[in-house]
Amino acid sequence: MRLFRFLFWVAFICFFIWFGTSVTLGKYTLFGHIRRIWHSQETQDLVHGTEEAAKPVVDKVKRGVDEAKRNP
């Protein structure tokens, strides 16, 4: 049963990679569309805005981890 499940997932992943790289959906493949969306200015603005908004939380977590390492 585990072997069947493993082979199913391997086949599914291979199919997904083949589909994403070779089947055109309009002008581009699936992965081509994803790449174009990721590199668009709007997405980059969203990424940078999220990084700026999360920076105080990340800094607080880093300080907590550093404090925990110093006082085990």
C-alpha positions in Angstrom: 0.0 0.0 0.0 2.8 2.4 0.9 4.6 1.6 -2.4 1.4 2.3 -4.4 0.9 5.6 -2.6 4.6 6.6 -3.2 4.4 5.7 -6.9 1.2 7.6 -7.2 2.7 10.8 -5.8 5.9 10.4 -7.9 3.7 10.0 -11.0 1.6 13.0 -10.0 4.6 15.2 -9.4 6.1 14.2 -12.8 2.8 14.9 -14.5 2.5 18.3 -12.8 6.1 19.3 -13.8 5.4 18.1 -17.4 2.2 20.0 -17.5 3.7 23.2 -16.0 6.5 23.3 -18.5 5.0 22.1 -21.8 1.3 22.8 -22.0 0.6 26.4 -23.1 -2.2 28.3 -21.4 -2.6 31.2 -23.8 0.8 32.7 -24.6 2.7 31.0 -21.7 2.9 27.7 -19.8 1.7 27.5 -16.3 5.2 28.1 -14.9 5.7 31.0 -17.3 2.5 32.6 -16.0 3.7 32.1 -12.4 7.1 33.6 -13.2 5.6 36.6 -14.9 3.2 37.2 -12.0 6.0 36.8 -9.4 8.3 39.3 -11.3 5.5 41.9 -11.8 5.9 45.3 -10.1 2.7 44.8 -8.1 3.9 41.6 -6.6 7.3 43.0 -5.7 5.6 46.0 -4.0 3.5 43.5 -2.0 6.5 41.5 -1.0 8.4 44.6 0.1 5.4 45.9 2.0 4.9 42.6 3.8 8.6 42.6 4.7 8.4 46.1 6.2 5.2 45.3 8.1 6.6 42.1 9.5 10.0 43.5 10.4 9.0 44.5 14.0 7.6 41.0 14.6 10.7 39.3 13.2 12.9 41.5 15.3 10.9 40.7 18.5 11.1 37.0 17.8 14.9 37.2 17.1 15.4 39.0 20.4 13.3 36.3 22.2 15.4 33.5 20.7 18.6 35.3 21.6 17.4 35.8 25.1 16.4 32.1 25.4 19.9 31.1 24.2 21.6 33.2 26.8 19.4 32.0 29.7 18.7 28.3 29.2 
